[in-house]
Structures are given as structure tokens and as C-alpha cells.
Amino acid sequence: MKAYNLFKKDWQSELRTRYAINALAMFILVTISVILFSIGSEPISKYLTGGLLWVVIFFSAMSGLSRAFVSEEERGTTLTLQLIAKPSTIFNGKLIFNLLLVFLMNIAITFLYSVLFDSFVIANVSLFITAFIFGNIGIAVSSTIIASIISKASSKGTLYPVLSFPILLPLILTLLEITKFSIDGKSIEESFVEIAVLISYDVIMLTASYLLFDFIWKD
């Protein structure tokens, strides 16, 4: 219940300030526009559009998900949260907020992609949706724990992408491979290894986050 209350507080605060939402919306529009202008009338392969999709998603996450804990440090509410809630409760509330933000962001990106890029055609939709769901969970979990780490640092703006790249790279590479399989129309059974890697990544990151967050939050 406390985790939901924390999520509700963050969501209401975001609706008032619209910092993350505006940053994500502007980055998505600018990035997709730059890709469209760069391509022009040149035909591009379906594999390239699938790769560009996850590139846009990755960098959009970098621009909008870094403030989950930074906002608490800036407002001076960190000590209050430490006194009224357990670390796991704090992490759960922030994770729920980032999950909602990631899913809303990536649904919007995927919709725009399907409308603007004719070559972005998914043959096996169920496989792509499976990758989409577990990929978003992995991005949200990784972004949440990284945001908690950088909130304690002085150079918050530059540290987030530096830490995110090596942590999210295995996830992005796996998602690129599954997206390629879904474009080719391969079945979920044929993509079992990649899906297993994707789910394992989510489980490992979630477990590591709960184990580490207690030390990070109380530092």
C-alpha cells in the first residue's frame, strides 16, 4: 500500500510539472523526425527499421527516466522517505512509476513507427509483443536502480548514460535479435533461447536491484 502511495505521489507530481513526459515527448518527436529527414525518399530495409526502433527507445529512456530519485534529492524529501518507509517499499513505488512511464513511452514510439515507416512490418506479432513486454520491464528495472545510484553523485546528468549503456546493452542486443525474428515470422519456439535470455536478464536485474538498493538508499 505504501508503495502505491509513493507511486501516486510521483505520478501526481509528474502530471503537475510534466518534466519527464515533456522530455520524452520532445525527444521522441525530434529523433523520429531526424530519422525521417535523414532517410528522405530512400528505401530502407525492414531490419534497419526494427533496429532503429530500439535505438530510439534506448535513448528516450536515457532522457526521461533518470529523475526517479534525483527529484527526491532536489526537493530534500529523501530523509523523510527513509524515515517513513522501508527501502523495498521505496524501490517498488519508483519501479511502478518507471514501468508506467516506459510502457506509455514505448507504446507511443511503436505506434508512430508503424504509421511512419512502411517497411516496419511485423510478421509474428505475438513474438514481438512478448519481447516488447519483457524488454520494457528490463528497461524500467535497470533505469530505476541506476537512477538511485546517480542520485547520490554530483554529476547526475552525465553519469546516467555512462552507467546505463553497459547495463542495458545486453538487453538491447537481445531485443534486436528477437525483433529480427518477429519480422522474419519465426515462431516463439524457434526464439526460445533469446526469450529465455530476455527473461533471465529481467530476473537477474530485479534480484540484484533489491539486494543493492538497501545499501544505496541508506548510504
N, C-alpha and C positions, 0 to 999 in steps of 0.2 A: 504493500500500500504506500509506504514512504517513497519507494522508487517511482511509482506512478505520480505521486505528488511532485517529486522533483522534475520528472518529465513534463508535467503540466505547467510548472513554473517556467521552465526553459522554453517551452513552446509558446506560452503567452508572451514571454519577453521577446521572443523572436518575431512574433506577429506585430508587436509594437515597434521594434527597431528595424525589422526586416534586413538585418545585416547579412546573414548567411544566404537568405533567399535571394536578395538583390545581387549579391556577389555571384551566386551560382547562375542566376538567370542571365546576367550580363556576360559571364564567361562563356556559357553555352552558346548564346546568340553570336558573340564575336567569333568564337572558334569555328562554329559551323559555317558562318559567313565567309571567313578567311579560306576555309577548305573549298567552298563552292566557287569563290572568285579565283582561287589558285588553279582549280581544275578547269574551269571555263566550260567549253564545249567538248573537251577531250574525254573520250570514254575511259572509264576505269574499271578494273576487274572487281568481281563480287567479293573476292578475298580481301582486296585492299580496303573496300568499304567496311567490311567486318573488322579489320584491324584498326581502322581509323575510329570506329565506334568506341572501342575500349580505350584508345588513346585519349579521346575527348572525355570519357568517363573518368579516367585516371586523373587528368589534370583538373577537371572540375572538382573532384574530391579534394585535391590539394588546395583549391581556392576557397572552399566553403566549409570544410569540416574541422578546421584547426582550432576553432574558438570554443570547443565544448567546455574546456576547463580554464582557458585564458580569460574568459568573461568573468569567472568567479574571482580570479586573482585581481582583475582590474577593479571590480566592484568591492573588493575586500570582504567577500562573503565566505571565503574558504574556511576560516576558523569556525564560523558558525555552523557550516555543514559538517565539519569534523566533530563538533560537539553534539549535534542532534541526530546523526545517522552513522551507521556502520559503513566502512569502505565499500563493501559489496553492494550495499543499497545505493550509494552514490554512483558507483560504476554502472549498475543496472539502469538507473534513471538516465544517465548520459548516453548509454548504449541504445536505449529505446528511442531517444531523441534523434540520434545519428542514424538509426535504422530507418525511421520515418523520412528523414531528410534525404538519405541515399536512395530509397525506393522512389520517392517523388521525383528526384532529380533524374534518375536513370530511366524512369518511365517516360519522362518528357523528352529526354535525349533520343531514346529509341523510337518514339513516335515521330519526332522531327526527321530522324534518319530515314524511316520508312516512307515518309512523304517526299523528302527532297532528293533522295538517292534512288533512282530506278533500279540500279544494279544491286541494291541491298535486298536480296530475296532469300528468305529462309525456307529451305525445303522441309526440314524437320523442326517444326515449331516447338514440340514438347521437349526436345533436347535443348533447344535454345532457352526456353523458359526455365528448365532445370538449372542450366549454367547461370542464367540471369539471377535467379533467387539466391543460390549459394554464393555466387560472386558478390552480390550486394551485401550479404551477411558478412563475408570476409572483409570487404572494404570497410564496413561500419565498425566491426570489432577492431581491426587494425588501426583505423583512424582514431578511435576512442582512446586506446591505450597510448598511442603516440601523442595525442593531444594532452593527455595527463602528464606525460614526460616533459614536453616543451613548455608547459605552463610554469614550470619551476626554473626555466632558463631565462637569460636576459635577452638573447637574440631569438625571439619566438618566430618571427616571420621567415627567417632563412633556415632555421633548424628543422621545421616541419617537413619540407620536401626532401631534405637531406636524409632524414630518418625514414621517410615513407618509401622512397624509391627501392632500397634493398629489401624492405619487408614486403612490399606489395608486388615486386617484380615476379616472383614465382606464381602468384595468384593471377596476374595479368597474362603471363605466358600460357598458363593452363586455360584461361578463358578464351584466349585467341585460338588455341587448338580446338577447343570444343565448338567454338563459333564456326570455325572452318568445317568441322564435321557436320554441323547442323545445316550449313549452306550446301554441302555435298549430299545431304539427305541420309547420312548414316544413322543407324538406329542407336537407341540408348545402350543396348547390349554391346554394340561394337565400340562404344565410347566409355565402357565401364571403367577402364584404368584411369582415364582422365577425370571422370566424375568422382572416383574414389580419392584421387589426389586432391580434388577441389574440396570435398567434404572433410578429408583429413586436415587440410590447411585450416578450415574453419574451426574444427575441434581443437587443434593444437593452439591456435591463436587465442581462442576463448579460454582454454585452460591456463595458458601462460599469462593471460591478462588478469585473471582472477588471482593467480598466485603472486604476481608482481605488484598489482595495484595497491595492496595493503601497505607495502613498503614505500611506494611512490607517493601515495596520498599523505602519509604521516611524516614524510621527510621534511 
